[in-house]
Amino acid sequence: VLIILLQASGKHEVVRYILWIRLFRVRKVIEFFQRLEKDTRINYLFTRILKLIFVEVYCTHTAACIFYYLATTLPAENEGYTWIGSLKLGDYSYENFRKIDIWKRYTTSLYFAIVTMATVGYGDIHAVNLREMIFVMIYVSFDMVLGAYLIGNITALIVKGSNTERFRDKMNDLASFMNRKKLRGDIRSQITHHVRSQYDSKFTNTVMLQDIPASIRAKIAQLLYTPYIEKIPLFKGCSSEFINQIVVRLHEEYFFPGEIITEQGNVVDHLYFVCEGSLEALETKTDGTEDLVELLEPHTSFGDISIICNISQPFTIRVRSLCHLLRLDKQSFSNILEIYFHDGRKILNNLMEGKESNERIKKLESDVMIHIGKQEAELALKVNSAAFQGDIYQLKSLVRSGADPNKTDYDGRAPLHLAASRGYEDITLFLIQEGVDINQKDKFGNTPLLEAVKAGQDRVIDLLVKEGASFDLEDAGNFLCTVVVKGDSDFLKRLLSSGMDPNTEDYDHRTPLHVAASEGLFLMAKMLVEAGASVVAKDRWGNSPLDEARMCGNKKLIKLLEDANTAQPYIRPSSFHEPQ
């Protein structure tokens, strides 16, 4: 087309410039040599030498054509002002060079182009007009670069250090290994494709940045990978700190169509994120057939359920089109979740939110729910541990990260039980401010207030009473009577000062004062009387504490109760019971 255009235009100079576009066809030759270099059947040294010879011949041929072009574009009457028109070799003159044989003219141009490129100082072309001077300057400058390229490649051949040669050596070793092990053709193809993809992507960010300091690599990774990770539905709503920890630990990988990344039933060691390409999740039936469960497109992930729920890979993941993936090690992901447990809870919530639209998650809903239950139990244990140890900073971090402070351990004890029993006033106040159930019972019927009283934590007792805490005992009368029998005066004093009713009754309608009077426990009786215990309340047999004291015969106790009886203005009807 260009030649026809040139002829139609009468060989106009501007149209002749367009013909130089054909030089771009050299790209096909470059691609041809690249294929030869990767072909392990052809000697690598021969291929490289052939390539270098071609580069030199092509460059000098192009320069020779340009030299001749510069001479022929001047009018015939000005031929003497060109390098070839003024050329004289011995007795032979190139005057009227257009009449000389075309091959002789080409050979002459090529000769001077090669000698000028070699810069030996003899036989260089001599420019005789401005255009030739400009081109010779450009050409000589280019020759320095070309010479460095040729010498550098020859040096690389001698020391055998090129990446392509290492790739070929690796491919030869793999071929020997596959032949020795007699591997199937499909496996051979997968291995070859994978190694080739790794070679083709040898200039990925991971390889290029491996010698850069870790702090700078982290910043570069955040810049490159954060836009991908932020769009992953699994990480929706996660903190920026969590995302940053993920991206700095990512590795790039490329896979060809047909490659299987992970098979159903295998243990998963990596979490993958799809940047480019597509994959398919396949479920293998017992009869060997495969069902397509889901198509994985960019900004999706796989391996997540297996790692989070600690189960084997539920589906086979196969590549449909050339894929660019980001890989995260399981151990690194687990370590990050240990630190950013709040984000771990969000990840689980994201998994469950997507179950209606995600067939993979819908099929594994029970496994996810079991894992959520386990994590809730572990989180409750962490909260209780922080409360027991008095670590308010850890407790605040856990609660503000989404942990429920009302969750209990295997004995039904909430963090408030432990904080109250250990006397941690600051933790108790924090939990109350978080709105915990202040009267929550454990499996033994103990409330936080009762735990504080048992442990003698007076400051915590005052705080709980001020906030309206109660003992809420199912059998308060029997409990208080037992305390009196044991003679634990300090315990009794704290119970009474914390709001325990001294007139509570056991199953025989006996009050703690009945028990103290019958046992002759003067100190216990005095504490009960001072707390407002009725001296004339009757049990099921019609006996009052005063009657019990008289039967016991303790004169000091009798006087105490008689004085109390005189001081009490009246007796509530509900305090009396008819004998049964």
C-alpha positions in Angstrom: 0.0 0.0 0.0 2.8 2.4 0.9 4.7 1.6 -2.4 1.5 2.3 -4.4 1.0 5.5 -2.5 4.6 6.5 -3.2 4.2 5.8 -6.9 0.9 7.7 -7.1 2.4 10.8 -5.4 5.3 11.0 -7.8 7.8 9.9 -5.2 7.1 13.0 -3.0 9.6 13.4 -0.2 7.0 13.4 2.6 5.5 10.2 1.4 8.9 8.6 1.3 9.2 9.3 5.1 6.2 7.1 5.7 8.0 4.1 4.3 10.2 4.1 7.4 7.2 2.8 9.4 8.0 -0.6 8.0 11.0 -0.7 10.4 8.6 -1.6 13.2 8.2 -5.0 11.7 11.4 -5.9 13.5 9.2 -6.6 16.5 8.3 -9.9 15.0 11.9 -10.8 14.8 12.4 -9.9 18.4 9.5 -12.1 19.5 10.9 -14.9 17.4 14.3 -14.7 19.2 12.5 -14.6 22.6 10.7 -17.9 21.7 14.0 -19.4 20.6 15.7 -18.4 23.9 13.0 -20.2 25.9 13.0 -23.3 23.7 15.1 -25.9 25.6 15.5 -28.0 22.5 17.8 -25.4 20.9 21.3 -24.6 22.3 21.1 -21.4 24.3 24.6 -20.2 23.4 23.9 -20.6 19.7 20.6 -18.7 20.0 22.2 -15.7 21.9 25.1 -15.4 19.4 22.7 -15.5 16.5 20.6 -12.8 18.1 23.6 -10.6 18.7 24.8 -11.0 15.1 21.3 -10.1 13.9 21.2 -7.0 16.1 24.5 -5.8 14.7 23.6 -6.5 11.1 20.2 -4.9 11.4 21.6 -1.7 13.0 24.4 -1.4 10.4 22.0 -2.2 7.5 19.6 0.5 8.7 22.4 3.0 9.1 23.7 2.1 5.5 20.2 2.7 4.1 20.0 6.1 5.9 23.4 7.1 4.6 22.4 6.3 1.1 19.0 8.0 1.6 20.7 11.2 2.7 22.8 11.2 -0.5 20.0 10.4 -3.0 17.6 13.0 -1.6 19.8 15.8 -3.0 19.4 16.9 -6.6 21.8 15.3 -9.1 23.7 18.5 -9.7 24.6 18.5 -6.0 26.0 15.0 -5.9 29.5 16.3 -5.2 28.2 17.6 -1.8 27.3 14.2 -0.5 29.6 11.7 1.3 29.3 9.1 -1.5 29.4 11.6 -4.4 32.7 13.1 -3.1 34.1 9.6 -2.3 37.3 8.5 -4.0 38.9 5.1 -3.3 42.3 5.0 -5.0 41.8 5.9 -8.6 38.1 5.0 -8.5 35.7 7.9 -8.1 32.0 7.7 -7.1 31.1 10.7 -9.1 27.7 10.2 -10.7 27.2 7.4 -8.2 23.6 6.9 -9.3 24.9 5.1 -12.4 27.0 2.7 -10.4 25.6 -0.9 -9.8 23.1 -0.9 -7.0 24.8 -3.7 -5.1 28.1 -1.9 -5.2 26.4 1.2 -3.8 24.8 -0.9 -1.0 28.1 -2.6 -0.2 29.9 0.8 0.0 27.2 2.2 2.3 27.3 -0.9 4.5 31.1 -0.9 4.7 31.2 2.7 5.9 28.4 2.0 8.3 30.2 -0.9 9.9 33.6 0.8 10.1 32.0 3.9 11.6 30.2 1.8 14.2 33.4 0.0 15.1 35.1 3.4 15.6 38.5 2.0 14.7 39.6 5.5 13.6 40.1 4.4 9.9 37.6 4.3 7.2 34.9 6.4 9.0 32.4 8.1 6.9 33.1 11.8 6.2 30.1 14.1 6.3 30.2 16.9 3.7 26.8 18.6 4.4 24.8 19.6 7.4 22.3 16.7 7.2 25.1 14.2 7.1 26.9 15.8 10.0 23.7 15.6 12.2 23.1 12.0 11.4 26.8 11.0 11.9 26.6 12.6 15.4 23.5 10.7 16.3 24.8 7.4 14.8 28.2 7.6 16.6 26.4 8.3 19.9 24.1 5.3 19.2 27.1 3.2 18.4 28.4 3.7 21.9 25.2 2.3 23.4 25.1 -0.6 20.9 28.7 -1.5 21.6 28.0 -1.6 25.4 25.0 -3.8 24.7 26.9 -6.3 22.6 29.9 -6.4 25.0 27.5 -6.8 28.0 25.7 -9.7 26.4 28.9 -11.4 25.4 30.1 -11.1 29.0 26.9 -12.6 30.3 27.4 -15.5 28.0 30.8 -16.1 29.4 29.8 -16.0 33.0 26.5 -17.8 32.4 24.5 -15.5 34.7 21.4 -14.5 32.7 17.9 -15.1 33.9 16.9 -16.9 30.7 19.7 -19.3 31.1 18.7 -20.1 34.6 15.2 -20.6 33.4 16.4 -23.0 30.7 18.5 -24.9 33.3 15.5 -25.2 35.6 13.3 -26.4 32.7 15.9 -29.0 31.8 16.1 -30.2 35.4 12.3 -30.4 35.6 12.2 -32.3 32.3 14.7 -34.9 33.7 12.7 -35.2 36.9 9.4 -35.7 35.1 10.9 -38.3 32.8 12.4 -40.1 35.7 9.2 -40.1 37.7 7.1 -40.9 34.5 4.6 -38.1 35.3 1.3 -37.9 33.3 1.0 -35.4 30.4 -1.5 -33.2 32.2 0.8 -32.8 35.2 3.8 -32.1 33.0 1.8 -29.4 31.2 0.7 -27.8 34.5 4.3 -27.8 35.8 5.7 -26.3 32.6 3.0 -23.6 32.4 3.5 -22.7 36.0 7.3 -22.3 35.7 6.9 -20.4 32.5 4.4 -18.0 34.2 6.8 -17.4 37.0 9.5 -16.6 34.5 7.3 -14.3 32.5 6.3 -12.5 35.7 9.9 -12.3 37.1 9.6 -8.6 37.4 6.7 -8.7 39.8 6.7 -6.3 42.8 7.8 -9.1 45.2 10.9 -9.9 43.2 11.9 -6.4 42.4 11.4 -5.1 46.0 13.1 -7.9 47.9 16.3 -5.9 48.4 14.5 -2.8 49.6 14.2 -2.1 53.3 11.1 -3.6 55.0 9.7 -0.2 56.0 9.8 1.0 52.4 8.4 -2.3 51.0 5.5 -2.0 53.4 4.7 1.5 52.1 4.9 0.3 48.5 2.8 -2.7 49.3 0.1 -0.6 50.9 0.1 1.7 47.8 -0.2 -1.2 45.4 -2.4 -3.8 47.1 -4.7 -1.8 49.4 -7.1 -0.8 46.6 -7.6 -4.5 45.9 -8.0 -5.7 49.5 -10.4 -2.9 50.5 -12.8 -4.2 47.8 -12.8 -7.8 49.1 -16.3 -8.4 50.7 -14.6 -10.5 53.4 -12.9 -7.4 54.8 -15.9 -5.0 54.6 -15.8 -2.7 57.6 -12.4 -3.9 58.9 -10.0 -1.3 60.4 -7.4 0.3 58.3 -4.7 -1.0 60.6 -5.9 -4.5 60.0 -5.9 -4.0 56.2 -2.4 -2.6 56.4 -1.1 -5.7 58.2 -2.7 -7.8 55.5 -1.3 -6.0 52.5 2.4 -6.0 53.7 2.3 -9.8 53.9 0.9 -10.4 50.4 2.7 -12.2 47.6 1.9 -12.0 43.9 1.3 -15.2 41.8 0.2 -15.8 38.3 -1.7 -18.9 37.0 -2.5 -20.2 33.5 -6.0 -21.4 32.4 -6.6 -25.0 33.5 -4.3 -25.0 36.5 -5.7 -26.3 39.7 -4.7 -24.1 42.7 -6.2 -26.3 45.4 -8.1 -29.5 45.4 -11.2 -30.6 47.4 -10.2 -32.3 50.6 -6.7 -30.8 50.9 -5.4 -28.9 53.9 -5.3 -25.2 53.0 -2.2 -23.2 53.9 -2.9 -20.0 51.9 -5.6 -17.4 51.5 -6.0 -16.1 48.0 -7.4 -12.8 46.6 -8.3 -12.5 42.9 -7.0 -9.3 41.3 -7.4 -10.2 37.6 -8.9 -13.2 35.7 -11.5 -15.7 36.8 -11.6 -19.1 38.5 -14.3 -21.7 39.2 -15.1 -23.4 42.5 -16.0 -27.1 41.7 -17.6 -29.7 44.0 -16.5 -33.2 43.2 -19.3 -35.8 43.7 -18.8 -39.4 44.8 -19.2 -40.6 41.2 -16.4 -38.3 40.0 -18.5 -35.7 38.3 -18.0 -32.0 39.0 -20.6 -29.3 39.8 -19.8 -25.6 39.4 -20.5 -24.0 42.8 -19.4 -20.5 42.1 -17.4 -18.4 39.6 -14.7 -16.4 41.3 -14.2 -12.9 39.7 -11.8 -10.1 40.7 -12.2 -8.7 44.2 -13.2 -12.2 45.6 -11.3 -14.6 47.8 -11.0 -18.3 48.4 -9.5 -20.5 51.1 -11.0 -18.1 53.6 -13.6 -20.5 55.0 -11.1 -23.4 55.3 -8.6 -21.2 57.2 -11.1 -19.4 59.4 -13.1 -22.5 60.3 -10.1 -24.8 60.3 -11.5 -27.4 57.9 -10.3 -29.0 54.8 -10.8 -27.4 51.4 -14.4 -28.0 50.5 -14.1 -27.3 46.8 -11.6 -27.6 44.0 -10.4 -24.2 42.6 -9.5 -24.2 38.9 -8.3 -21.3 36.8 -10.5 -20.3 33.8 -8.5 -17.4 32.4 -5.0 -16.1 33.2 -5.1 -15.0 36.8 -3.2 -12.5 38.9 -3.6 -13.5 42.5 -2.5 -12.2 45.9 -1.5 -14.9 48.4 -1.5 -14.7 52.2 0.0 -17.4 54.4 -2.3 -19.0 56.9 0.0 -18.5 59.8 0.4 -14.8 59.0 -3.4 -14.4 58.7 -3.9 -16.2 62.0 -1.4 -14.1 63.8 -3.1 -10.9 62.5 -6.5 -12.2 63.7 -5.0 -12.9 67.2 -4.1 -9.2 67.5 -7.1 -7.7 65.7 -9.8 -9.9 67.1 -12.5 -7.3 66.6 -11.8 -7.4 62.8 -12.0 -11.2 63.1 -15.5 -10.9 64.4 -16.4 -8.6 61.5 -15.0 -11.1 59.1 -17.2 -13.8 60.5 -20.2 -11.5 60.3 -19.3 -10.7 56.6 -19.2 -14.5 55.9 -22.7 -15.0 57.3 -24.1 -11.9 55.6 -23.1 -13.2 52.3 -24.5 -16.7 52.7 -27.6 -15.9 50.7 -25.7 -14.9 47.6 -22.7 -17.1 48.1 -23.2 -20.8 47.4 -19.9 -21.8 49.0 -20.9 -20.2 52.3 -24.5 -21.5 52.1 -23.2 -25.1 51.8 -20.8 -24.6 54.8 -23.1 -22.6 57.0 -23.0 -25.2 59.8 -19.2 -25.2 59.9 -19.2 -21.4 60.0 -21.7 -21.4 62.9 -19.7 -23.9 64.8 -16.6 -21.8 64.5 -18.5 -18.7 65.5 -19.7 -20.5 68.7 -16.1 -21.6 69.4 -14.8 -18.1 68.9 -17.5 -16.6 71.2 -16.5 -19.1 73.9 -12.8 -18.2 73.5 -13.6 -14.5 73.5 -15.7 -14.9 76.7 -12.8 -16.7 78.3 -10.4 -13.9 77.3 -12.8 -11.3 78.8 -13.1 -13.3 82.0 -9.3 -13.7 82.1 -8.8 -10.0 81.8 -11.3 -9.3 84.6 -9.7 -12.0 86.8 -6.2 -10.6 86.3 -7.3 -7.0 86.8 -6.1 -6.0 83.3 -8.6 -3.1 82.7 -6.8 -2.0 79.5 -7.1 -5.5 77.9 -10.7 -5.7 79.1 -11.6 -2.3 77.7 -10.0 -3.3 74.4 -11.9 -6.5 74.3 -15.3 -5.0 75.2 -14.9 -2.0 72.8 -13.9 -4.4 70.1 -17.3 -6.1 70.3 -16.9 -8.7 73.1 -20.1 -9.1 75.2 -19.3 -8.4 78.9 -22.3 -10.4 79.9 -21.0 -13.7 78.4 -20.2 -16.3 81.0 -17.7 -19.1 81.3 -18.4 -22.8 81.9 -19.5 -22.1 85.5 -21.8 -19.3 84.4 -19.5 -16.6 85.9 -19.5 -13.3 84.2 -16.6 -10.8 84.3 -18.4 -8.9 87.0 -18.4 -11.9 89.3 -14.6 -12.2 88.9 -13.9 -8.5 89.3 -16.1 -8.3 92.4 -14.5 -11.3 94.1 -11.0 -10.0 93.3 -11.8 -6.5 94.6 -11.1 -4.7 91.3 -13.1 -1.5 91.9 -12.1 0.1 88.6 -13.1 -2.9 86.5 -16.4 -3.3 88.5 -17.2 0.4 87.7 -16.3 0.0 84.1 -18.5 -3.1 83.7 -21.4 -1.4 85.4 -21.0 1.6 83.0 -21.1 -0.9 80.1 -24.6 -1.9 81.2 -23.9 -5.5 82.4 -26.5 -7.3 84.4 -25.5 -6.4 88.0 -27.5 -9.3 89.5 -26.5 -12.0 87.1 -26.2 -15.4 88.7 -23.7 -18.1 88.1 -24.5 -21.9 88.1 -24.3 -21.9 91.9 -26.7 -19.0 92.3 -24.1 -16.5 93.3 -24.5 -12.8 92.3 -21.5 -10.4 92.0 -22.6 -8.8 95.3 -22.5 -12.2 97.1 -19.0 -12.9 95.6 -17.7 -9.6 96.8 -19.2 -10.2 100.3 -17.6 -13.7 100.4 -14.2 -12.3 99.5 -14.5 -9.4 101.9 -14.1 -6.7 99.3 -15.7 -3.8 101.1 -15.1 -1.1 98.5 -16.6 -3.2 95.8 -19.5 -4.1 98.1 -20.3 -0.4 98.7 -20.1 0.3 94.9 -22.4 -2.6 94.1 -24.9 -1.7 96.8 -24.9 2.0 95.6 -25.7 0.8 92.1 -28.7 -1.3 93.4 -27.2 -4.8 93.5 -28.9 -7.5 95.5 -28.2 -11.0 96.6 -31.3 -12.5 94.9 -30.9 -15.8 96.8 -33.5 -18.5 96.2 -33.3 -19.7 99.8 -31.9 -16.7 101.6 -33.2 -17.9 105.0 -31.4 -21.2 105.0 -28.3 -19.6 103.6 -28.2 -17.0 106.4 -29.0 -19.6 109.1 -26.0 -21.7 107.8 -23.7 -18.6 108.1 -24.9 -18.1 111.7 -24.3 -21.8 112.6 -20.7 -21.5 111.2 -20.1 -18.5 113.5 -18.6 -16.4 110.7 -19.3 -13.0 112.2 -17.4 -11.0 109.6 -19.3 -12.6 106.8 -22.6 -12.1 108.6 -21.8 -8.5 109.3 -21.1 -7.8 105.6 -24.3 -9.6 104.5 -26.4 -7.6 106.8 -24.7 -4.3 106.0 -25.2 -5.1 102.3 -29.0 -5.3 102.6 -29.6 -9.0 103.5 -32.9 -9.2 105.5 -32.2 -10.5 109.0 -35.7 -11.8 109.2 -35.5 -14.2 106.3 -36.8 -17.7 107.2 -35.8 -21.3 106.3 -38.2 -24.1 105.5 -39.2 -24.3 109.2 -39.9 -20.6 109.4 -36.8 -20.3 111.6 -35.0 -17.0 111.3 -31.2 -16.6 111.8 -31.9 -15.2 115.3 -33.7 -18.5 116.1 -30.5 -20.4 115.3 -28.2 -18.0 117.1 -30.4 -18.1 120.2 -30.7 -21.9 120.2 -26.9 -22.3 119.8 -26.1 -19.6 122.4 -24.2 -17.5 119.9 -24.3 -14.1 121.7 -22.2 -12.2 119.2 -24.2 -13.4 116.2 -27.5 -12.7 118.0 -26.3 -9.2 118.9 -25.5 -8.5 115.2 -28.8 -9.7 114.1 -30.7 -7.7 116.7 -28.8 -4.6 115.7 -29.7 -5.2 112.1 -33.4 -5.4 113.1 -34.1 -9.1 113.6 -37.4 -9.7 115.3 -37.1 -11.3 118.7 -40.7 -12.6 118.8 -41.0 -14.1 115.3 -42.3 -17.6 115.6 -41.2 -20.8 113.8 -43.4 -23.6 112.7 -43.5 -24.9 116.3 -44.5 -21.5 117.8 -41.2 -20.7 119.4 -39.6 -17.3 119.2 -35.9 -16.5 119.4 -36.5 -15.4 123.0 -38.1 -18.8 123.8 -35.0 -20.5 122.2 -32.7 -18.4 124.4 -34.6 -19.3 127.5 -34.4 -23.0 126.6 -30.7 -22.6 126.0 -30.2 -21.0 129.4 -27.7 -18.3 128.3 -28.5 -15.5 130.7 -26.5 -12.9 128.8 -28.3 -13.8 125.6 -31.7 -13.8 127.3 -31.1 -10.3 128.6 -30.1 -9.1 125.2 -33.3 -10.5 123.6 -35.5 -9.2 126.4 -34.0 -5.7 126.1 -34.5 -5.9 122.4 -38.1 -7.1 122.8 -38.8 -4.1 125.1 -37.2 -1.7 122.6 -39.2 -3.1 119.6 -42.4 -1.0 119.4 -44.6 -3.6 117.7 -44.4 -6.9 115.9 -45.5 -7.2 112.3 -48.2 -9.8 111.8 -46.3 -11.4 109.0 -43.6 -12.3 111.5 -45.8 -14.7 113.4 -46.7 -18.2 112.3 -49.1 -20.6 113.9 -47.6 -23.9 115.1 -48.1 -26.7 112.7 
